[in-house]
């Protein structure tokens, strides 16, 4: 059984940062609890920043990234990428970069050839705290539906809301370029193929641009031909950990959180002894959950699964098992008595369900503890041992471990397919209808009517 120190090995391994800079995330509901935790950005070191101000300094940073990936990446074959050719073609561009942003654009282009969102770089001073994500956004979150870019969410009190954007609107063009043509160009810039994670990154990068700059967007309502236009400013926004519980009736409760952290695990434990006491069935909404801390994920799984269940295996580039977390009888995040929920569980997933959230969903399903409803997950499940500081003060994350479920399934690049696939249509977004949640609640109520069992919570002594 792994100890606390062993699991801390994956503190950042399962944290999925935004798939692209400038990604806009769905905003937390008004009644969601915002959970505050510590965490710091990479300190800006003005002396170190001079490293990238010279040609020699830029090449030193480029070479450091290239070499660290060569010797540490989980796949010695580097996913079939000709790493020497990548160096040959991109090193001159790094040398000639006029600004720090241009240098890091080249570094991201190089890492993009690996088609791995976990392997990434942060510029000096750029926040790398995965618990509190700072990003640049125009206030609109989009997704691809049936060959069109569709608004999935509009942030409250944003310029986009004031300009009249609604969920379900279709993006026609961005700065005069047709939206889907721009998606294709973003894919080419990423040099990352046409996989699910790559397309997701390309779509979320649709409105990319410098902070405080503006973008012209043409859009229209679904079912209408009239086009509307707006110019929106790119502003800094913050996405913080949230936790929400609500009752759906018939003994079914819905739990939603956007990241796995100790505070989220503690909130879930408290809810099992409070709001969820007497609940007969749970819907755990993992949509847009990008992962988080392995210990928190294991704690949450331990409240649903008996102790001793494997949560999968992480292996290094030599194929050796470096970590195999298990569910446990006592929790790391809480020493109090906790309640193990024994009722039926349905998990909701989508393409932004990633990393630790994918491990959680796959493990619960393999244990027979949950069904999965929604859309296939990201397929973004690789492990990071430790972060690497670059010569200019930037930070490099490298995927050093692969992951397989306890049953031997590999999720990286494939994701987890739901038991019942329910993808939103444009009309659903326009009307605010959540058919995946509806289906999950319907499944649980039907199961409860057949079973008619008493409340399914039992006390477990904490350790």
N, C-alpha and C positions, 0 to 999 in steps of 0.2 A: 504494500500500500504506500503511495507516495506521501512524503511529508510536506509541510508547508514550504520549506525551502525549495524543494523540487518543483512545486507548482509555480513558485515565484519566478522560476526560470522562464515562464511564458508570460510574464507580465505584459509585454508588448507584442508577443508573438501572434496573438489573435486579434489585435486591434487593427481594424481596417480604416485607414484614413479616407477622406473623400476621394472618390475615384478620379477626380480631376480638380485642379485648383479652380475655384469659382463655382463649385457645385452648389446648387440651392437645394436644401433639405426641407421636407414638409415640416411645418411648424407644429409644436405641441399643442394639444387641445387646451382650452382655457382652464379646465378643471384638472389638468395633469399637474402632479407635484414636481417642482424643479428641485433636483437633488444636488447639493453643493459639495464638492470635494476639492482637495488640494491638487496642485499640479502647476508646473511652471513651463514657460516657453524656453526655447534655447536662448541663452543670454547673447545679446549683441556685443561683440567685441570689436571695437573700432580699429584696434591694432591689427587683429586678424584679418579684417576686411581689406587691408591693403594687399593681401595675398592675391586677390582676384583683380586688382587694379593694373597688374602688369601681365605681359604675355607669359613670362616664366611662371608667375603665380597661378594663372588660369590653367596652364598645362599641368602644373603640379596637382591642382584639384582634380582635373580630368583624369590624369594617370592614376591617382589614388582611388577614385571610384572604379575605374576599369579593372585595376589589379585586385581590389578587395572582392569584387564580384567574381573574378576569375578563380580565386582561391577559396572562396567561402560559399558560393552558391550551392543550394541543395542538389542540383543536377550538374554533375561534372561535365556533361555534354552541353550545358547551357541551352537546353531545349532545342538543340540543333542549330543554334545561331552561330554564324562564323564570327567569333568574338574579335579575332585579329582584323578581319575586314571592317567590322564596326569601328574599331579603333582607327584604322587607316582612313576611313571616310569622314569621321566626325572630329578627329583631333584637330585638324586645321581650322574647323569652324569654332572650336572652343578657344583656340589661340587668338582668333580674330574677333571674338565677342567684344562688343563695345561697352556692355554694361553687365552687372551681376545677373540681372534678369535674363539677358541673352545667353550668358554662360550656363545658367541652370536650365534654360530651355533646351540647350544642346545635351546636357546631362540627362534630362528627362527623355529626350528623344532616344538616347543610347539605351537607357534602362527600359524604355518602351518596347524595344525589340524582343525583350524576354516575355512579354505578354503576362506580366505578373504585377498586380496593383500593390502588393505588399513590399516589393523592392522599389524604393523611392528615395528622393532626396528632399531636404528642407534647406532653404537658404538661411544664411546667418540672420537671426532675429525673427525668423518665421516660426509661428507657434507650431510645436509638434506635440502638444498635450492632447492625446486622443480623447480624453474625457470631456474637454471643453474645446470644441472646434470653432476656430475663427475662419471665416471664409468671405469671399467677395460675391455679392449676389445683386440681381436687379429685383428680387422679391418674387420671382416666378420659378416654380419647379416644373420641369417638363419630363415627358416620357414618350416613347415611340409606340404608337398604336396603329396597326393596319397601314403601315407605310407613311404615316404622317406624324409630325411632332405635335403633341397635344399637351395643353396645360394641365398638370396634375394637382397643383396647389398654388394658392396666392397668399403671400404673407399679409396678415392683418396690418393695417395702418401703413402699408408700403406705398411707394409711388405707383407700383403696378396695380394695387387695389384702387387707388384714386383714379388711375387712368382707365379703369373699367375692365380689367382682365378678370375672367372667371374660369374656374375649373371646367375643362371640356372644350375650351377655345382651341382653335387650330392655328399654329404658328405658320404663317405663309412665307415670310422672309425676314432676314436679319441683316441690317445695313445694306439692303438691296440684293442680297444673295438668297436664292431660294433655300428654305430651311433644310430640306433633305440633301441638297447639293453641299450645304455647309457641313452636314453630318458626315458625308462622304469625305470631304476635305479634312475634317478633324480626324477621321479614321486614318487617312494617309499620313497626317502629321504625327500621329501616335506611333505609326509603323508597327502596329500591334495586331494585325489581322482583323478578322471579322467575328471574333468570339462574342459570347454574351457580355462578359465584362468590358471588352473593347467597345462594343456598340453602346453600352450603358455610359461609359466614360465619354464617348464622342457626343452623345445626346446631352449629357449634363454640362458639357463644355460649350454648349451652343452660344451662350452669351458671354463667353470669356473676354476679358479685357482689363486694362489697368484700373486700379481703384480711382474713383471719382470721375472717370470718363463716362461718356454716355453711349447708348446704343439705340438705333432706330428699329422698331419691330412692327411689322405688319401682321395682323391677325384677323380672324373672323370667327363668328359663332358657328358651332356645329349646325349643319342643316341650312345655313344662310350663305348667300353669295357676296353680300356686302362686306367689303374689307374695311378694317379700322387700323389706325396707326397710332403709335405712341413712342416718345423718346424717354428712355429710362436711365437713371444714373446708377452706376455700379457702386455699391456701398458695402462697408464691413458689417457683417452680422455674426452672431454667436449662436451656436447650437450647444445646449447644455443637457446633461442627463435628466430624463424625466421618468416618472412612474405614475401610472393611472390604473385605477380599479373602478369598474362600474358593473351594475347589475342588469342582466338582460331578462330576468324573470324565469320562472320555471326551475329555479335552483341553479341557473347558469350565470356565471360571472365572467367578465372579460378583463384580462390583465394586459397592459401594454407598457413596454419600456423600450427605449431606443438604444441602449448600450448595456453591456455587462460590467458593473463595477461593484465594489463592496457595499456602497450605499444602496444600490439597487437591490442587491441580495438581502441586505438588512430590511429594506422596505417590504420585500416579498415575504420574508419570515414574519414580520410584524403583521402583515395583512392576513396571513394564514391564521393567526390567533385573534384577528379583529374582523375586518370587513368580510373576509372569506370564510369565517367560522360558520359552519352549517351549509356552505356551498356544496352542491352535488356534482357540479361539472365546471370545468374551466376552459375558456378559450384564451390561449396565450398568443398575443399578436406580436410576431417577430418581423413584420414588414418594416422595411427601412432600418432595421437594426443591423449596424455594421460590425458588431463583434464586441471586443472588450477584453477583460481580464479573465484568464483561465480559472483562477480560484473562484471568482464570483460565479462563473458558468458552472463549475463543479458543485458549488454550494446550492445553486438553484436546482440543478439536476438531482441533488441529494434530498431535496424536499419532495420529490416526486417519485423517486426510484429507490428501492431497497439498497443498503450499503453493499459495496463490493462489485458493482456493475462497472465494467470498463467503458470509458468514454473515448476509446480509440488509441492509436499509437502514433507518435511522432518519431520519424527516422531521419538520420543525417545522410550526407552524400555517400557514405559507405554502406548505407542500408541498415545501420545499427539502430535499435530502439533507444531513443534518448529520454523519452517520457511516455508513460501510460497512466493518465489520470483515472481515478476511480471515484464513484460516489462513496460517501462516508457516513458514519453514524453521528458525527459531530461536525459542526460547521466552523470554518476559519473566520467567516465574517461576523459570527455571533456566538457567544458562549452561553446564551440563554436557552431555556427549553424551547424547542421548535416543534412545529406541527408538520407531519408528513401527510400530504394530500393523497388520498387513495381513490378518488373519483375519476371519471372519464376526462380526458384532455384532448383538445384539438389545437394544433399549432397553425397559425397563418403565416405564409411566407410570400415573398416576391423577389424580383431580381436584385433588390438591394438588401436582402437578407444575406449576410456575409460572415465569413470567418467563424468566430466563436458561436454566433447564432446558428450557423450551419451545423457545427459540431453538436450543439445542444439538440437541434431538431433531429438530426440523423441518429443520435444516441438514444433519444427517447423513443423514436420509432422502432429501432432495432430491439429495444427492450420490451416492445409491445405496450408501452405506456401512452402513446399518443398517435393520432392520425394527423396527416398534414393536408391542409387545404390552401389553395391559392395558385401561385405561379412557381416555376423552377427558381431555385436560389442562384446566387451569383457564381458559385464555383470558385471562390477566392479563399482557399484554406491552406496557407503555408505558415511556417513558424519562424520567428526571429529570435536568435539567442540574445544578442546585445546590439545596441546602437553604436555606430562608428562616427566619431567627430572628424570632420574634414579639415585640411590645413587652413581654410579661411573661416572656420567656425560653423560651417554648415553641418548637417547631420545626414548620415546615410543609413537606411534600413535595408538589410539583405535577407531574403528568405533562405534560411539555412536548414530548415527541416520540412519534410513532406508529411502528409497526414493520411492515414487510412482509418476507417471506422473499425470497431471491434469485430465486425463481420467481414472485414477486408475490402470494403468499398473505398475507392479513391474519389474525393469530391473536387479536387482542384481541376479547374477547367471544365467540369461537368455539372457541378451543382447537385442539388437534391430535387428530384421530381416529386411533386405532391401526389398524394393518394387520390385526391379529387382536384382537378385543375379548374380554376375559376379566374379568368383574367378580366379586368375591367374594360368595358366598352366606353367610347366617348360619351354616349348618352348617360351611362352610370355616373361619370365624373360631373357632367352638367347638372344632373339631378341630385347629386350628393348621395347616391345609392351605393352601398357596400355589399355587393352580392357574395363575396367570399365570406364575410362575417355572417351574413344571413344564412349561408349554407352550413357554416360551422355550428351556429346556434341551433339550426334545424336538426342537424345530425345528433347533437347532444341531447336535445329535448326528446327526440324520438327514442334514443337509447335509454334515457331516464324513464320514459313512460313504460318501456318494456321491463326495465329492472325494478323500478319503484323501491329503491333501497334507501335506508336512512342516511343522514349526513355522513360524509366520507372523510372525516379528519381524525387522526389519532395522535396523541401526544408522544413525543420522543425526547428523552433526556438529553440535554446539551452536554458537551464535553469541555 
